[in-house]
C-alpha cells in the first residue's frame, strides 16, 4: 500500500472517532466556563495537580491512558491469547505513566515559552509547536515503536527487523497525519484551560480516545 493510500485509509478510520473526541473535549471546556456548579470538581483536579505535580501526571496518565483501557480490553476479551496479559498490563501502566510526566513537562515548557494567556495567538502557537514539532518528531515515533514492540510480543529482535524503510517512510507518516486530524482540535481545547487543568483534560481525552479505538477495532 502506498503512503498516500495508507494516509487516506487512516484518515477515514479516524474521522468519526476524532469528531466524537473533539466534541467530548469541547464539552468539558464549555462546562468549565459556563456551568458554575462544576467549578468544585475542576478545582479539585487542579489542586491535586498543583500539590503533587509530576507524581500526579504519572499516576493519572497511567490510570486513564493505561489502566482503564487495559481493563476494558481484558474484560471484553480483546487481548490476544498468545500475549502475556500481566506483561501487557505493566507495559500499558508504566508506559503511559512515563508519557504523562513527559507531556506534563512539555506543557510546562510551553507555558514558560509562551505564557498561559487564553488568546488565539498563544493557543495557536502552542498547538503548532505541539503538533508539528513535538508530536511529529518525537511523540508519534516514541509511541508507535513501543507499540510495535508489544505487537511482536516484546521481542527486540523481531521488532528491530520491522523497523525498516517502509516503517519510517509509510507507517510513521501515516500515524502523524492521522494524529493531526484528531489531536490538533483536541490540544487546541486543552490549551484553552488554565495551567493546572491541562494535564487532567489531556488524561480524559486520552482515555476517551483509546477506548474509542478499542471499541472500533477488533485487535
N, C-alpha and C positions, 0 to 999 in steps of 0.2 A: 504494500500500500504506500502511495506517495505521501510526502509530508503534507501536501495540500489536502488530500483526501482524509488523512488522519486528523488534521485540524478541524475540517468541516464536520466529520463524524463526531469528534469530541464536543464541538460547539453545540451540535444538535442534541447530544445526550445531556449536556449541562444546562441547556436553555431553560427548561421548565423548573428544575430544582433551583437554578440560580435565581429565577424570578421569585419563587416562593421564599427563598432565603432572604432576598433583599427586602421583601415585604415584611418578613419577620423582624429583621434588624430595624427597619424604619419604624415599625410599630412600637418597638422598645424605646426608641428615641422620642417619638411623639408622646408616648405615655409619660416619659420623664419630664418633658417640657410643658405638657398641657393637662396632666392629671395630678393635681396637688396631693391627693390621697396616697399616691405611690411613692412620695418622697422618702418616707421612713425606710422602705425596702432598699431603695437606691443608696441612701445614706449608710445603711448597714454594710452593704458591699464595699462602698467607698472607704468606710472606717477599717474594715478588715484589710483592704489593700494598703491603706496608709500605715497601719500598725505592723503588718507582717511583711510587707514589701515583696522581695523575691521568693520568700517561702510561700506566700500566698499564690504567686504566679505559678510556682511549681505544682503545688497541691491542687489548685483549682483547675489548671490546664490538664494535669494528669487525670483528674476526675472527669471533667467534661469532654476532653478530647480522647482519652484513653479508656477509662474505666466504664463509663456509660455505654459507649459504642461497643466495647468488647462484650459486655454483659448482654447487650441486645443480640449481637452475633451469636453468642453462645446459647442464649435462651431460644433463639429462632433456628438453631442447628444449621447455621450458615458457615460454620468453621469447617475447613477441610479436615476430615477424619484422620488424614495422614499427618497432620500438623500436631505438634505438642501444644496442647491448649494452655498449659501453665507458662510455657516459654512465650507464647503469643501474648498472654496477659501481662507478663513482665515487660515485654517489648512495648506494648501499647502504653502502659502507665509510665514507664521510665522515659521512653522516647518523647511523649508529649509533655511530660513534666519538664524535661530539659528544654524543649522547644518553648514552653511557657516562659521560662527565665530569659531565653533569647529574645522573644518577642517583647517582653516587658522592658528589657534593656534597650531594644531598638526604639520603642515608643518613648522612653525617657530621653534617648539621644535626639529623637526628632523634636521633642519638646525643648531641649536645650538649644538646638539649632534654630528652630523656627517659632518657638513660643507656643502658647496654648490659646491664643485668640480664636474665637469662634467666628471666623470670617472666611469668605470664599478664597482669598489669596493664600492664607495659611493652610487651610484644608486641602486645596488643590496642590500646593507644593508638597505637603506630606504624602498625599496619595501618589504623586508622581515618583517621589523618591522610594516610597514603599513598594510600588508595583513594578516600576521599570528598572530599578537598581537592586534593592534588597530581594524582592521576590524572584525576579527573573534570573539574577546572577547567583543567588545564594539559596533562598528558601525552597524554590521548586526543585533544584537538583538535590539538596540535602534532605528532602522528604522522599523524593522518587527513588533514590538509590537505596536507602534503608528498607523501603517497602519492597523493592526488587529483591533484596537480601532475604526478606521474610518469605517472599513468593518461592524462592529457591531453598526453603527450609533451613535458613541460617547457614547455608553452605557458601563459604567465602570463595572457594574456587569456582563453583558454578556461577555465582553472582559476578565474579570478575570476568568470566568469559562472556557474560551477557552485556557487559559494559563495552559494547563495540561501536563502530561508526554509526550504525542505524540507531542505536540507543541515543546517542548525543545529537544526531542530526535530524532525528524524526520524533523519538519519544519525548525528549526534554522540551523541544519547541512546542509539541502538542500540549504538554502539561502546562507550559507557560501561557499559551494563548487561551486555553480553556479556563485557566486560573484567572486571567484578566476579566473574562466575561462575568465571572461570579464575584470576584473579590474587589474589583475597582469600585463598584457601587457599595459593597459591604464595608470596606475600610473608609470610604467617604463618610458613612454613617458613624463608624467607630470614632473617627477624629472629630466629630461634632460634639462628642461627650467630654465632660471635664476629665482632668488628668487621671484621677483615681478610679474612674468608671470605665476607662478604655479597655483595660485587660478583662474586667468582668463581662463587658459586652462582647469582646472578642471570643471569650470562652463559650458564651451562649451561642453565638453564631457558628463557631467551630463545631460544637456538639450537634447543633441542628443540621449542619451541612453533612457531617459524617453519617448521621442517622438517615438522612435523605438518600445518600448514596447507597447505604446498606439496604434500604428498602427497595431501591430501584435496580440494584444489581444482584444477580444470583450468587456470584462468587465474592 
